[in-house]
Amino acid sequence: MRGRAAWLWDEWNIDHIAQYHVEPFEAEEVGGHPLYVERWRERYLLWGMTTEGRFLLVVYARKPGGRYIISARDMEPGEKHRIRRLTGR
């Protein structure tokens, strides 16, 4: 069984998600156990909840060596409602 690819971090994506008050560990929590996953073009949208109960949308792309976080932010109320409806949470 293959393990999951590592999360790739650099100054750009750490600073970018910080603009939305998201920490790398929170994005990784959602990425490790998403409630719902969608693919859009070459990107993956992970809809999930942190261990503290924060609903986040995390977007990443596959890159050599791992998964590169492009963005992470709190879900909008409508997005949260949609995910709750789809997952029963």
ZAMARGU-4260 file (C-alpha; in steps of 0.2 Angstrom, whole numbers, plus 5000, padded with zeros to 4 digits):
<rodrens>
0) 5000/5000/5000 | 5007/5017/4995 | 5008/5031/5008 | 5001/5048/5005 | 5012/5061/4997
5) 5020/5074/5008 | 5013/5092/5009 | 5024/5104/5000 | 5026/5121/5009 | 5036/5137/5004
10) 5036/5155/5009 | 5023/5159/4996 | 5009/5147/5001 | 5012/5149/5019 | 5010/5168/5017
15) 4995/5165/5006 | 4985/5155/5018 | 4990/5166/5032 | 4980/5180/5023 | 4965/5169/5027
20) 4970/5166/5045 | 4974/5148/5041 | 4989/5139/5048 | 4998/5125/5038 | 4994/5112/5051
25) 4975/5116/5049 | 4976/5114/5030 | 4985/5097/5033 | 4972/5091/5045 | 4958/5094/5032
30) 4969/5086/5019 | 4972/5071/5029 | 4954/5068/5032 | 4943/5078/5020 | 4924/5076/5022
35) 4922/5079/5003 | 4934/5080/4988 | 4931/5087/4971 | 4943/5089/4956 | 4943/5104/4946
40) 4955/5104/4931 | 4972/5100/4938 | 4967/5105/4956 | 4959/5096/4970 | 4947/5104/4982
45) 4946/5097/4999 | 4931/5102/5010 | 4933/5097/5028 | 4934/5101/5046 | 4949/5104/5058
50) 4950/5095/5075 | 4944/5112/5083 | 4928/5112/5072 | 4933/5125/5059 | 4926/5121/5042
55) 4939/5124/5028 | 4941/5123/5009 | 4959/5118/5005 | 4965/5118/4987 | 4981/5109/4981
60) 4989/5103/4965 | 5000/5088/4963 | 5018/5092/4960 | 5034/5082/4960 | 5037/5076/4977
65) 5020/5079/4985 | 5005/5090/4986 | 5007/5109/4985 | 4994/5119/4994 | 4987/5133/4983
70) 4974/5140/4995 | 4965/5137/5011 | 4951/5147/5018 | 4935/5146/5029 | 4920/5139/5020
75) 4906/5152/5016 | 4889/5148/5025 | 4882/5141/5008 | 4897/5130/5006 | 4896/5123/5024
80) 4877/5119/5021 | 4881/5110/5005 | 4895/5099/5013 | 4884/5095/5028 | 4870/5090/5016
85) 4882/5079/5006 | 4890/5071/5021 | 4877/5071/5034 | 4888/5081/5046
</rodrens>
